[in-house]
Structures are given as C-alpha cells and as structure tokens.
Amino acid sequence: RGLSTKVDASNAAIGRRYARTDELGVPFGITVDFDTLTDNAVTIRERDSMAQIRVPIADVPRLVQRMCDERTSWADACDRYPGVASDPAEDGDD
C-alpha cells in the first residue's frame, strides 16, 4: 500500500495550511522549512493532537508508512523523536 502526497505551495500561513489539511482528514502533515537545509530533518504534525516532532528525512517514509499501517503509534514516534514547541504565529490569524 502506497502513500499519497500533496504539496501546498500557497503563500498561506502555516496555521491555515494545517487547518486545510485537518479539514480534509489528513492524519500527518510534513513540513520542510529553512532548518531542513541544515539539519536534514522535517517536522511531522499529527492531526488529532496537533503535536509535532522533528524527524530525519531518511526516516520519514518508513515512519509515516508504519503509523498509517498502525504498526507504530504516534506516542511511540513522540518517544523516539524530539518534540517541537508550537509557534503562536501558526494560528493562521493574519
């Protein structure tokens, strides 16, 4: 079973982008940001808890596939990878 992807290249604030994907029922959002260029990691955000973790790019496909197949839980992923503090600017109110 494969994973589908969609890139949101709009100029909307990250909070608005998250809200759109939440409405569609997308379970995990992956964000590539400026830090990705230096640390080779991305942020994965879980829809239901809105919690975020920082994951090396090389680990992303396997981790997301395992979470979608329910072989790994979000809690397990949070235990393995560092959390990301939410940014008040992500609320999407601009």
Secondary structure as GFF3:
##gff-version 3
##sequence-region A 1 94
A	DSSP	alpha_helix	14	24	.	.	.	ID=ss1
A	DSSP	beta_strand	28	31	.	.	.	ID=ss2
A	DSSP	alpha_helix	36	39	.	.	.	ID=ss3
A	DSSP	beta_strand	41	46	.	.	.	ID=ss4
A	DSSP	beta_strand	52	56	.	.	.	ID=ss5
A	DSSP	three_ten_helix	57	59	.	.	.	ID=ss6
A	DSSP	alpha_helix	60	68	.	.	.	ID=ss7
A	DSSP	alpha_helix	74	80	.	.	.	ID=ss8
A	DSSP	three_ten_helix	88	91	.	.	.	ID=ss9
###
